[in-house]
Amino acid sequence: MRFFFLIFLSVNFLSAQQKFSASLKSTLYNNVLQGKNFDLLIKGDIQEIIKQQQKLGIKLKYFANDIACINVTVSSLNKLIKTNLVNYAEYIPKPEKTNQGLCDSTLIKNRIKEIRTGNGPLTKAYDGNGVIIGIIDTGIDINHPDFKDANGNSRIHYLWDQNITKTKKTPLLFGYGLEWSKLDIDKGICTHKDKGHGTYVSGIAAGNGKVQNKNEGCAPKAGLIVVALDFNREGPATADAVKYIIDKATLLNKPFVINISYGNYSGSHDGTNLEAKLIDGLISDIPGRAIVAAAGNKGNVRFHTKTNVTPGDTNFTWLTNYTRTIDYWLYADTANIKNIKYSVGVNGANFSDRGRIGFKNYNDALVKVKTDTLKYNSKRIGIVQTSSAINPYGVYELHIKIFKDSLNYNWRIESTGEGSFDSWNFDFVSKDLPSIDQYPKIKNYIMPDTLSTLVSSLQCSKEVITVGNYANSNCALSLNIHERSGEVVSSSSCGPTRNSIIKPDICATGDGVISCKALNPNNKSALSENDFYMEGNGTSAAAAFVTGWVALYLEANPLATNKMILESLHKGARFDSFTGTRLPTNKWGYGKLDGFKSILYPIFKQKK
């Protein structure tokens, strides 16, 4: 069957594959999508595609500017590509590593208390009333008192659980999951159960402290729209969630801010993948819309390499793991990769060289997937599969997939020529390296570093507010926090992005933060305060504080755009002995969140 499928690809898709992302090329090559309907992101002539979608056998779900989410089969994709209406197509496979959740003195440290009490020159107190906070996470505990109003009714207007199979209450636009309305929740017919992370994040942004009139969040009167994300879903699940919240908030005619406190660490880290660009188009410069995202919690992990290749040298980095496959991704501006050649080699015991495949030009796998077999003493030790692409924004990506016959080798990615590129991988080898006497070539080893450790690509967008994390207190011993109160947490991911944008934008308290805890449905006894609240940490919490602040800002300025909000955050940020005065930096961004000064910025700017 695969033989015939490959013939089909070679005849019909060969010339078109230069318009496919590397992941789409390799997924089609490995026959994963045959016989399936799947979601795809495309950039092209969207209005003409809308007119022809029925004839082509595709479904256009939604779009922003010239990027759309469509549902296709391999056959209908073939028809679509033949029309030349598509400039580029990108497929999002299931994550190689699952997306991860990045988790009342805090209101004072972030200077939100003054907004809540209406200190002058504010003319009133703000609490998020009339604003929607969108939460895309594991979900929310619908029974937690902090998400109910004074009458005991839910503050959650809509809840979409992407993890449930298709039912009569599946959102029609997306075709998967199950949704409930506020009425469903109040009637007790909502069956959603949260695993905890989403409840914790929601409490920081919007909890009302109803249990014991403390542990209140930033915007306790804001309404909520929640999406329980399917973290293992192929396709643009995050963009779907953003679109869902936008449509529901628009239906309610309310400004909104969306919190994204999760992510994975793969991708180009420059905000140019089609999902990030699609989300940009849904919020950028549109009044009353903003997205806040956690920077990530890998700031002290060596999983990034910046390789500067100079003539005469052959640089390399090793990868190893305990599975049968290794996936390596490389990204570069096209101008910086054109004069580089790459190869894949193997080292065995005592760093002995077991050979390599031949060096390849950057464009070797642009048209179709290439496969090489690597042998040692006539015995196969692995298969190397390569695919590459250049996206519409001039970013080159190379995907190397290694199928290993043995787990006992270090696989090396070699480069020669002239230019530069970046890569992110948790399989990089950064410990127990040989000395020059043991392995002379080690002098050209590219050591993984702790720079550019942000999650995914969304957080690298100029349109998104990206948040780092500093310690709330010295006493968070249960979380093994070693930083002093006010100090940036070593695990807080930092920039720059691959295209040199300073990130994060701002830092807020994230470690040692008390917030809502998902209730144990099996606990039938009387509940204590400890059953309702928990201590957590991470950029998840820090992002939620900024999300809550944005809700207050939108209550005061409902027509503000994301760029206006970013400007207020940057201009209002505070510095101290921890941040220093030479800001912005790629660890602190523009400094620490000063909610009060930032919400006043439009007033002072207008007077000026």
C-alpha positions as CSV (number, residue, x, y, z in Angstrom):
1,M,0.0,0.0,0.0
2,R,2.8,2.4,0.9
3,F,4.4,1.8,-2.5
4,F,1.4,3.0,-4.4
5,F,1.0,6.0,-2.1
6,L,4.6,7.1,-2.8
7,I,3.9,6.8,-6.5
8,F,0.9,9.0,-6.0
9,L,3.0,11.6,-4.2
10,S,5.7,11.6,-6.7
11,V,3.4,12.1,-9.7
12,N,0.9,14.7,-8.2
13,F,2.7,16.4,-5.3
14,L,6.4,16.5,-6.5
15,S,6.3,20.1,-7.8
16,A,4.0,21.2,-5.0
17,Q,6.0,19.9,-2.1
18,Q,8.2,23.1,-2.1
19,K,5.0,24.7,-0.7
20,F,4.8,22.2,2.2
21,S,6.3,22.6,5.6
22,A,8.9,20.0,6.6
23,S,6.5,18.3,9.0
24,L,3.8,18.0,6.2
25,K,6.4,16.5,3.8
26,S,7.6,13.9,6.3
27,T,4.0,13.1,7.5
28,L,2.8,12.5,3.9
29,Y,5.9,10.5,3.1
30,N,5.3,8.2,6.1
31,N,1.7,7.6,5.0
32,V,0.3,8.9,8.3
33,L,-2.6,10.9,6.8
34,Q,-3.9,8.5,4.2
35,G,-7.6,7.9,4.6
36,K,-8.1,10.6,7.2
37,N,-9.6,14.0,7.4
38,F,-7.1,16.4,9.0
39,D,-6.7,20.1,9.8
40,L,-4.1,22.1,7.9
41,L,-3.0,25.8,8.0
42,I,-2.6,27.5,4.7
43,K,-1.4,30.9,3.4
44,G,-2.9,32.0,0.1
45,D,-5.8,33.5,-1.8
46,I,-8.4,32.8,0.9
47,Q,-11.4,34.5,-0.7
48,E,-11.0,32.4,-3.9
49,I,-10.6,29.3,-1.8
50,I,-13.8,30.1,0.0
51,K,-15.6,30.2,-3.3
52,Q,-14.1,26.9,-4.5
53,Q,-14.1,24.9,-1.3
54,Q,-17.2,22.8,-2.1
55,K,-15.9,21.9,-5.5
56,L,-12.5,21.0,-4.1
57,G,-13.9,18.9,-1.3
58,I,-12.4,20.9,1.5
59,K,-13.8,22.8,4.5
60,L,-12.5,26.3,5.4
61,K,-13.1,26.6,9.1
62,Y,-11.9,30.2,9.8
63,F,-9.2,32.7,8.7
64,A,-7.5,35.9,9.5
65,N,-6.0,38.0,6.7
66,D,-4.4,35.5,4.2
67,I,-4.0,32.5,6.6
68,A,-6.8,29.9,7.2
69,C,-7.5,26.7,9.0
70,I,-8.9,24.1,6.6
71,N,-10.0,20.5,6.9
72,V,-8.9,18.2,4.0
73,T,-8.0,14.7,2.9
74,V,-4.9,13.8,1.0
75,S,-7.0,13.7,-2.1
76,S,-8.6,17.1,-1.6
77,L,-5.3,18.6,-0.7
78,N,-4.0,17.4,-4.1
79,K,-6.9,19.1,-5.8
80,L,-6.3,22.3,-3.8
81,I,-2.6,22.5,-4.6
82,K,-3.2,22.1,-8.3
83,T,-5.2,25.4,-8.2
84,N,-2.1,27.4,-7.3
85,L,-4.3,29.3,-4.7
86,V,-2.0,28.2,-1.9
87,N,1.4,29.7,-1.3
88,Y,2.3,27.5,1.7
89,A,0.8,24.7,3.8
90,E,1.7,23.7,7.3
91,Y,0.7,20.6,9.3
92,I,0.9,20.4,13.1
93,P,1.6,16.8,14.2
94,K,1.0,15.5,17.7
95,P,3.6,17.1,19.9
96,E,6.8,15.0,20.2
97,K,6.8,16.0,23.9
98,T,3.4,16.9,25.4
99,N,2.6,20.6,25.9
100,Q,3.3,21.4,29.6
101,G,1.5,23.6,32.1
102,L,4.0,26.2,33.2
103,C,3.0,26.8,36.6
104,D,-2.3,38.3,49.0
105,S,1.1,39.8,49.0
106,T,1.3,39.2,45.3
107,L,-1.4,41.9,44.6
108,I,0.8,44.3,46.5
109,K,4.1,43.3,44.8
110,N,2.6,43.6,41.3
111,R,0.9,46.9,42.4
112,I,-2.6,45.7,41.5
113,K,-4.0,46.5,45.0
114,E,-4.1,50.2,44.2
115,I,-6.2,49.6,41.1
116,R,-8.6,47.5,43.1
117,T,-9.0,50.2,45.7
118,G,-9.2,53.0,43.1
119,N,-6.3,55.1,44.4
120,G,-5.9,58.5,42.8
121,P,-5.6,59.7,40.1
122,L,-7.9,56.8,39.2
123,T,-11.5,58.0,39.5
124,K,-12.9,54.6,40.5
125,A,-11.9,51.1,41.7
126,Y,-11.6,48.3,39.1
127,D,-12.4,44.6,39.5
128,G,-12.8,43.3,36.0
129,N,-16.5,43.8,35.7
130,G,-17.7,43.7,32.1
131,V,-14.5,42.0,30.8
132,I,-13.9,38.4,29.8
133,I,-10.9,36.4,30.8
134,G,-10.3,33.5,28.5
135,I,-8.4,30.5,29.9
136,I,-6.8,28.0,27.6
137,D,-5.4,25.3,29.9
138,T,-6.4,21.9,31.4
139,G,-9.8,23.3,32.2
140,I,-11.3,24.7,35.4
141,D,-13.1,23.4,38.5
142,I,-16.6,24.5,37.8
143,N,-17.6,23.8,41.5
144,H,-15.0,25.9,43.1
145,P,-16.7,28.8,45.1
146,D,-14.2,31.3,43.8
147,F,-15.7,31.0,40.3
148,K,-19.2,31.7,41.4
149,D,-20.9,35.0,42.1
150,A,-22.6,36.3,45.3
151,N,-25.8,34.3,44.3
152,G,-23.9,31.1,43.8
153,N,-24.2,31.2,40.0
154,S,-21.3,30.4,37.8
155,R,-19.1,33.1,36.4
156,I,-18.1,30.8,33.6
157,H,-20.1,31.8,30.5
158,Y,-18.8,29.0,28.2
159,L,-16.6,25.9,28.6
160,W,-15.3,23.8,25.7
161,D,-13.5,20.5,26.5
162,Q,-11.5,19.5,23.5
163,N,-10.7,16.1,24.9
164,I,-14.2,14.6,24.6
165,T,-15.3,12.8,21.5
166,K,-17.8,14.3,19.2
167,T,-21.3,14.7,20.6
168,K,-24.5,16.6,19.9
169,K,-23.0,19.5,21.9
170,T,-19.8,19.6,19.8
171,P,-19.0,23.2,18.5
172,L,-20.0,23.0,14.9
173,L,-17.1,25.1,13.6
174,F,-14.4,22.8,15.0
175,G,-16.1,19.4,14.9
176,Y,-14.6,18.0,18.1
177,G,-15.0,18.2,21.8
178,L,-18.0,19.1,24.0
179,E,-19.1,22.6,25.1
180,W,-21.4,23.8,27.9
181,S,-23.0,27.2,28.5
182,K,-23.4,29.0,31.8
183,L,-26.9,27.7,32.0
184,D,-25.6,24.1,31.6
185,I,-23.2,24.7,34.5
186,D,-25.8,26.2,36.8
187,K,-28.2,23.4,36.0
188,G,-25.5,20.9,37.1
189,I,-25.3,19.0,33.8
190,C,-21.7,19.9,33.0
191,T,-19.5,16.9,33.5
192,H,-16.1,18.5,33.0
193,K,-13.4,17.7,35.5
194,D,-10.1,19.7,35.7
195,K,-6.8,18.1,36.6
196,G,-5.7,21.2,38.5
197,H,-3.4,23.5,36.5
198,G,-6.2,25.5,34.8
199,T,-8.0,26.0,38.1
200,Y,-4.8,27.3,39.7
201,V,-4.1,29.7,36.9
202,S,-7.8,30.9,36.7
203,G,-7.7,31.6,40.5
204,I,-4.8,34.0,40.1
205,A,-6.4,35.9,37.2
206,A,-10.0,35.9,38.3
207,G,-10.7,34.1,41.6
208,N,-12.9,36.1,44.0
209,G,-11.6,34.6,47.3
210,K,-15.2,33.7,48.3
211,V,-14.2,30.7,50.5
212,Q,-12.7,32.8,53.3
213,N,-12.5,36.3,51.8
214,K,-8.8,36.0,51.0
215,N,-6.6,34.6,48.3
216,E,-8.4,36.8,45.9
217,G,-7.3,37.0,42.3
218,C,-6.6,40.1,40.2
219,A,-10.0,40.6,38.5
220,P,-12.7,38.9,40.8
221,K,-15.7,40.3,38.8
222,A,-14.5,39.3,35.4
223,G,-16.4,36.7,33.4
224,L,-14.7,33.5,32.2
225,I,-14.6,31.5,29.0
226,V,-12.6,28.4,29.4
227,V,-11.1,25.9,26.9
228,A,-9.8,22.6,28.2
229,L,-7.1,22.0,25.6
230,D,-6.4,18.6,24.1
231,F,-2.6,18.7,24.6
232,N,-2.0,15.7,22.4
233,R,-4.1,16.7,19.4
234,E,-2.7,17.1,15.9
235,G,-3.6,20.3,14.2
236,P,-4.0,23.9,15.4
237,A,-5.7,23.2,18.8
238,T,-4.5,26.4,20.3
239,A,-5.6,28.6,17.4
240,D,-9.0,26.8,17.5
241,A,-9.2,27.6,21.2
242,V,-8.4,31.3,20.6
243,K,-11.0,31.5,17.8
244,Y,-13.6,29.9,20.1
245,I,-13.0,32.4,22.9
246,I,-13.1,35.3,20.4
247,D,-16.4,34.2,18.9
248,K,-18.0,33.8,22.4
249,A,-16.7,37.0,23.8
250,T,-17.9,38.8,20.6
251,L,-21.3,37.3,21.1
252,L,-21.3,38.7,24.7
253,N,-20.1,42.1,23.3
254,K,-17.3,42.3,25.8
255,P,-13.5,43.0,25.6
256,F,-11.3,40.1,26.5
257,V,-7.8,38.9,27.4
258,I,-6.7,35.3,26.9
259,N,-4.3,33.5,29.2
260,I,-2.0,30.8,27.7
261,S,0.1,29.2,30.5
262,Y,1.4,26.2,28.6
263,G,3.5,25.3,25.6
264,N,6.3,23.1,24.3
265,Y,9.8,24.0,23.3
266,S,9.9,23.0,19.7
267,G,9.6,25.2,16.7
268,S,11.4,28.2,15.1
269,H,11.1,30.5,18.1
270,D,10.5,33.5,15.9
271,G,6.7,33.7,15.6
272,T,6.6,32.9,11.9
273,N,4.9,29.5,11.9
274,L,1.4,29.8,10.4
275,E,-0.4,29.1,13.7
276,A,1.3,32.0,15.4
277,K,0.6,34.2,12.4
278,L,-3.0,33.2,12.3
279,I,-3.4,34.0,16.0
280,D,-1.7,37.4,15.4
281,G,-4.2,38.2,12.7
282,L,-7.1,37.4,15.1
283,I,-6.0,39.9,17.8
284,S,-3.5,42.4,16.4
285,D,-4.7,46.1,16.5
286,I,-8.3,45.1,17.1
287,P,-9.8,47.0,20.1
288,G,-10.5,45.0,23.2
289,R,-8.4,42.0,22.4
290,A,-5.1,40.7,24.0
291,I,-3.2,37.5,24.7
292,V,-0.9,36.9,27.6
293,A,1.5,33.8,27.6
294,A,3.9,32.2,30.0
295,A,7.6,32.4,28.8
296,G,8.4,28.9,30.0
297,N,10.2,27.1,32.8
298,K,13.4,25.9,31.2
299,G,15.7,28.9,31.7
300,N,18.3,26.8,33.4
301,V,18.3,23.9,30.9
302,R,20.9,23.6,28.1
303,F,18.7,22.7,25.1
304,H,19.6,25.5,22.6
305,T,22.5,25.7,20.2
306,K,23.5,28.7,18.1
307,T,26.0,27.4,15.4
308,N,28.1,30.0,13.7
309,V,29.9,28.1,10.8
310,T,33.2,29.5,9.6
311,P,35.1,28.4,6.5
312,G,37.6,25.5,7.2
313,D,35.8,24.2,10.3
314,T,33.4,21.3,10.7
315,N,31.3,22.0,13.8
316,F,29.1,19.3,15.5
317,T,26.8,18.7,18.4
318,W,25.9,15.2,19.7
319,L,22.4,13.9,20.5
320,T,21.4,10.8,22.3
321,N,18.4,9.3,24.0
322,Y,16.9,6.0,25.1
323,T,14.3,5.6,22.4
324,R,14.5,4.2,18.9
325,T,14.2,7.6,17.2
326,I,15.7,11.1,17.4
327,D,14.1,14.1,15.9
328,Y,16.3,17.1,15.1
329,W,15.1,20.5,13.9
330,L,17.2,23.3,12.5
331,Y,16.1,26.9,11.7
332,A,17.8,29.8,9.9
333,D,17.2,32.8,7.8
334,T,17.5,31.5,4.2
335,A,20.4,33.9,3.5
336,N,22.4,32.4,6.5
337,I,22.0,28.7,5.5
338,K,22.6,28.8,1.7
339,N,26.4,28.3,2.1
340,I,26.2,25.6,4.7
341,K,26.4,21.8,4.2
342,Y,25.2,19.4,6.8
343,S,25.7,15.7,7.7
344,V,24.7,13.1,10.3
345,G,27.4,11.0,11.9
346,V,27.8,8.4,14.7
347,N,30.2,7.9,17.5
348,G,30.4,4.6,19.5
349,A,32.2,3.5,22.5
350,N,35.2,5.6,23.6
351,F,34.0,8.2,21.1
352,S,35.1,6.1,18.1
353,D,33.9,7.3,14.7
354,R,31.3,4.9,13.2
355,G,30.9,7.0,10.0
356,R,28.5,9.5,8.5
357,I,26.2,10.1,5.6
358,G,27.5,12.4,2.9
359,F,27.4,16.2,3.3
360,K,24.3,17.7,1.8
361,N,23.4,21.2,0.5
362,Y,20.7,23.1,2.4
363,N,18.2,22.5,-0.5
364,D,18.8,18.8,-0.8
365,A,15.4,17.9,0.7
366,L,13.3,20.9,-0.3
367,V,11.4,19.1,-3.0
368,K,10.9,15.7,-1.4
369,V,11.9,13.6,1.6
370,K,15.4,12.0,1.3
371,T,16.5,8.8,3.0
372,D,20.0,7.6,3.8
373,T,21.2,4.4,5.4
374,L,24.2,4.5,7.6
375,K,26.4,1.4,8.0
376,Y,29.4,0.4,10.0
377,N,31.4,-2.7,8.9
378,S,28.7,-3.4,6.4
379,K,26.1,-3.6,9.2
380,R,23.3,-1.1,9.3
381,I,23.3,1.1,12.4
382,G,20.5,3.6,11.4
383,I,18.3,5.3,8.8
384,V,18.4,9.0,8.4
385,Q,15.3,10.7,6.9
386,T,15.5,14.4,6.0
387,S,13.0,17.0,4.8
388,S,13.2,20.8,4.6
389,A,11.2,23.8,3.7
390,I,11.3,27.6,3.5
391,N,8.2,29.3,4.9
392,P,6.6,32.5,3.4
393,Y,8.7,34.7,5.8
394,G,12.0,33.4,4.5
395,V,12.7,31.0,7.4
396,Y,14.4,27.7,6.5
397,E,13.6,24.6,8.5
398,L,15.3,21.2,8.3
399,H,13.9,18.1,10.0
400,I,16.2,15.1,10.5
401,K,14.6,12.0,11.8
402,I,17.0,9.2,12.8
403,F,15.8,5.6,13.2
404,K,18.4,3.9,15.4
405,D,19.3,0.3,15.4
406,S,21.2,0.7,18.7
407,L,20.7,2.9,21.8
408,N,24.4,3.0,22.6
409,Y,25.6,5.7,20.2
410,N,26.0,9.5,20.1
411,W,24.5,10.9,16.9
412,R,26.2,14.0,15.7
413,I,24.9,16.8,13.5
414,E,27.8,18.2,11.5
415,S,28.0,21.5,9.6
416,T,30.6,23.0,7.3
417,G,30.8,26.1,5.0
418,E,29.7,29.5,6.2
419,G,26.6,30.9,7.9
420,S,24.6,30.3,11.1
421,F,21.5,28.5,12.4
422,D,19.7,27.7,15.6
423,S,18.3,24.4,17.1
424,W,16.4,23.4,20.2
425,N,16.5,19.8,21.5
426,F,16.4,18.1,24.9
427,D,18.5,15.3,23.5
428,F,21.6,17.4,23.1
429,V,24.7,16.2,25.0
430,S,26.1,18.8,27.4
431,K,27.7,16.6,30.1
432,D,30.6,14.1,30.3
433,L,32.3,15.4,27.2
434,P,35.7,14.0,26.2
435,S,38.9,16.1,26.5
436,I,40.8,17.2,23.4
437,D,43.3,14.4,24.1
438,Q,40.5,11.8,24.1
439,Y,38.8,13.2,21.1
440,P,40.6,16.0,19.2
441,K,37.5,17.0,17.2
442,I,35.8,18.1,20.4
443,K,37.4,21.6,19.9
444,N,34.7,22.2,17.3
445,Y,31.9,21.1,19.6
446,I,28.9,23.5,19.8
447,M,27.9,23.4,23.4
448,P,24.2,23.7,24.2
449,D,23.4,26.9,26.1
450,T,20.6,28.4,28.2
451,L,19.8,31.3,25.9
452,S,16.6,31.6,23.8
453,T,14.8,29.1,26.0
454,L,11.3,30.4,25.4
455,V,8.4,27.9,24.7
456,S,7.0,27.3,21.3
457,S,6.5,30.1,18.7
458,L,3.4,31.9,20.0
459,Q,5.4,33.3,22.9
460,C,7.9,34.7,20.4
461,S,5.3,36.9,18.6
462,K,5.5,40.7,18.9
463,E,1.7,40.7,19.3
464,V,1.7,38.5,22.4
465,I,2.5,39.7,26.0
466,T,5.1,37.2,27.2
467,V,5.8,36.9,30.9
468,G,8.7,35.8,33.0
469,N,8.8,34.9,36.7
470,Y,10.4,36.2,39.8
471,A,10.2,34.8,43.4
472,N,7.3,36.0,45.5
473,S,8.7,34.9,48.9
474,N,11.7,33.4,50.6
475,C,9.7,30.8,52.4
476,A,8.3,28.6,49.6
477,L,10.3,25.6,51.0
478,S,7.7,23.1,49.8
479,L,8.6,24.0,46.2
480,N,12.3,23.8,46.7
481,I,12.7,27.5,45.6
482,H,16.2,28.8,46.1
483,E,15.9,32.4,44.9
484,R,15.4,35.3,47.2
485,S,12.1,37.2,47.2
486,G,12.2,39.6,44.3
487,E,14.9,37.7,42.4
488,V,14.3,36.3,38.9
489,V,13.8,32.6,39.1
490,S,16.6,30.6,37.4
491,S,14.1,28.4,35.6
492,S,12.2,31.3,34.1
493,S,12.8,31.0,30.3
494,C,14.5,33.9,28.5
495,G,15.1,35.3,25.1
496,P,16.0,36.5,22.7
497,T,13.8,35.0,20.0
498,R,15.6,33.6,17.0
499,N,15.0,36.8,15.1
500,S,16.4,38.9,18.0
501,I,13.2,40.2,19.6
502,I,13.6,40.9,23.3
503,K,11.4,38.5,25.4
504,P,9.9,38.2,27.9
505,D,8.0,41.6,27.8
506,I,7.6,41.8,31.6
507,C,8.1,39.7,34.8
508,A,5.6,39.1,37.6
509,T,5.5,37.1,40.8
510,G,5.4,33.4,39.9
511,D,7.0,31.3,42.6
512,G,5.4,30.8,46.0
513,V,1.9,31.9,44.9
514,I,-1.3,30.7,46.6
515,S,-4.3,30.1,44.4
516,C,-7.3,27.9,43.8
517,K,-7.0,24.1,44.0
518,A,-9.2,21.7,42.0
519,L,-11.5,20.0,44.5
520,N,-11.3,16.3,45.1
521,P,-14.8,15.0,44.0
522,N,-14.3,11.9,46.2
523,N,-13.8,14.0,49.4
524,K,-17.3,13.9,51.1
525,S,-16.1,15.3,54.4
526,A,-16.1,18.9,55.5
527,L,-13.6,20.9,53.5
528,S,-10.8,23.0,55.1
529,E,-9.0,26.0,53.6
530,N,-6.2,23.6,52.4
531,D,-8.8,21.7,50.3
532,F,-9.6,24.9,48.3
533,Y,-6.1,26.5,47.8
534,M,-2.6,25.4,47.0
535,E,0.9,26.8,46.6
536,G,2.3,26.8,43.1
537,N,5.0,28.2,41.0
538,G,6.3,29.0,37.5
539,T,5.7,31.4,34.7
540,S,2.1,30.0,34.5
541,A,1.4,31.9,37.7
542,A,3.3,35.0,36.6
543,A,1.4,35.2,33.3
544,A,-2.0,34.8,35.1
545,F,-1.2,38.0,37.2
546,V,-0.5,39.9,34.0
547,T,-3.7,38.5,32.5
548,G,-5.7,39.7,35.5
549,W,-4.1,43.1,35.2
550,V,-5.0,43.3,31.5
551,A,-8.6,42.6,32.5
552,L,-8.5,45.6,34.8
553,Y,-6.9,47.7,32.1
554,L,-9.6,46.7,29.6
555,E,-12.3,47.6,32.1
556,A,-10.7,51.1,32.2
557,N,-9.9,51.2,28.5
558,P,-12.3,48.8,26.7
559,L,-11.1,50.0,23.2
560,A,-7.4,49.5,23.9
561,T,-5.5,47.3,21.4
562,N,-2.8,44.8,22.2
563,K,-0.1,47.2,21.1
564,M,-1.5,49.9,23.4
565,I,-1.5,47.4,26.3
566,L,2.1,46.4,25.6
567,E,3.2,50.0,25.5
568,S,1.6,50.7,28.9
569,L,3.3,47.6,30.4
570,H,6.7,48.5,29.0
571,K,6.5,52.2,30.0
572,G,5.1,51.4,33.4
573,A,7.5,48.6,34.4
574,R,9.5,49.2,37.5
575,F,13.2,48.4,38.2
576,D,15.0,47.6,41.4
577,S,18.3,46.2,42.7
578,F,17.4,42.8,41.2
579,T,16.5,44.0,37.7
580,G,19.2,46.7,37.5
581,T,18.6,49.9,35.4
582,R,19.9,48.7,32.0
583,L,16.5,47.5,30.7
584,P,15.1,45.8,28.7
585,T,17.0,42.5,28.9
586,N,16.2,39.0,27.8
587,K,15.8,37.8,31.4
588,W,13.6,40.6,32.8
589,G,12.1,42.1,29.7
590,Y,11.3,45.7,30.5
591,G,11.3,45.0,34.3
592,K,8.7,44.0,36.9
593,L,5.0,44.5,36.5
594,D,3.8,47.7,38.1
595,G,0.1,47.4,37.6
596,F,-0.8,50.8,39.0
597,K,1.8,52.8,37.1
598,S,1.0,50.9,33.9
599,I,-2.8,51.5,34.1
600,L,-2.1,55.2,34.6
601,Y,0.2,55.4,31.6
602,P,-2.6,56.3,29.1
603,I,-3.7,59.2,31.4
604,F,-0.2,60.7,31.7
605,K,0.5,60.1,28.0
606,Q,-2.7,62.0,27.1
607,K,-1.8,64.9,29.4
608,K,1.7,65.0,28.0
